[in-house]
Amino acid sequence: MIGRSLGTYFTLRFAGWILGVFIGISVLVFLIDAIEVLRSTGGRDDISVPLSIAASALRVPALMEQVLPFAVLLGSIAAFVTLSRGSELMIVRAAGLSVWQFMMPALVFALALGIVASVIYNPLSTLARNLSSEILVGSRASVMTTLLSGSATPSWTRQRTGDGNAVLHTEGVSDGGRTILQPVFWVFGADGMLAERVEARIGQIEPGRWNLSEVTVTQSSGVPKHHDHYFLPTALTAEQVAGGLGSPDSISFWQLPDAIAQARASSLPANRFSLQYQSLLARPLLLASMVLIAATVSLGFARYGGGEKMILGGVVAGFVLYVVIEVARSLGSEGLVSPVLAAWAPSVVAILLGSTVLLFREDG
């Protein structure tokens, strides 16, 4: 059994490398995102440079959630390699500790980090991203509200509008479904014929109607008319908009169970929200699997050399796992497989494969 002092030392080494890699990538992501934001808002008078930079900074935590597994992978590889080069792992092995014993601090830290990332970091990053959207919506930055919205891709839905129906296309959803960005409505009358086309910069949902701003209405005559505000009846609620058009990434961990229940109560597909919830629950296991992958490629470096190829192999293995996770997420979000299976299976398989490789190498 590894002692408390040695366990604390290993934990601090792994924590330092993982957090260092995470912070370094965060700075790089912020610089890239800030450049893109400034490029998109260049020449606009309704948004200042400091406001653009602030909005970009608020968006970085949400972006880094996708990078966290790779930060754990790269940080763990760096920690194992430095411990090997310093002969510290050799000394630990000579003291009679197995690979599972001196790996335990790293695994425990990865599991704890995954729990904190899901239950604390995710709600804070979601709040920050929603705040960035609200800032830019208040600044009337239509291009940037699309960029920073909760929904990353255009969405379509059908709604009731008084006596007829309307097909709604929107570039993004924010504020829990209360705000839609750059919506376009094709409004059909009771006879099923197209009555008008309504384009707006932004729409706010109110009880029983949409409050649209900066609107262009093109009726069957083909003559467009411009309105500062335009009201369109709707039977949708903010929860239904978020469930049908919104992105699961814009809903925090603690709000996802309610979003799933509301989507199902509204007869809307809840696969995307269930998948997001299960993915957050499985995150600790995913981070632990990254530590195992790092161990399989780094521990052999101390014995057999060829460290560069083995480390490259670990990075490639991490990216392959990422691709498998994305494929599983796509299948789960479309309802082709269970969201629970799609979220948990890649991490479980990675854990089993990593454990098998370590058992083969260390125990023959």
Buried (B, 14 or more C-beta within 10 A) or exposed (E): EBEEEBBEBBBEBBBEBBEBBBEEBBEEBBEEBBEBBBEBBEEBEEBEEEBBBBBBBBBBBBBBBEBBBBBBBBBBBBBBBBBBEEEBBEEBBEEEBBBBBBBBBBBBBBBBBBBEBBBEBBBEBBBBBBBBBBBBBEBBBBBBBBBBBBBBEBBEBEBEBBEBBBBBBBBBBBBBBBBBBBBBBBBBBEEEEEBBBBBBBBBBBEEEBBBBBBBBBEBEEEEEEEBEEBEBBBEBBBBBBBBBBBBBBBBBBEBBEEBBEBBBEBEBBBBBBBBBBBBBBBBBBBBBBBBBBBBBBBBBBBEEEEBEEBBEBBBEBBEEBBEBBEEBBEBBBEBEBBBBBBBBBBBBBBBEBBBEBBEEBBEE
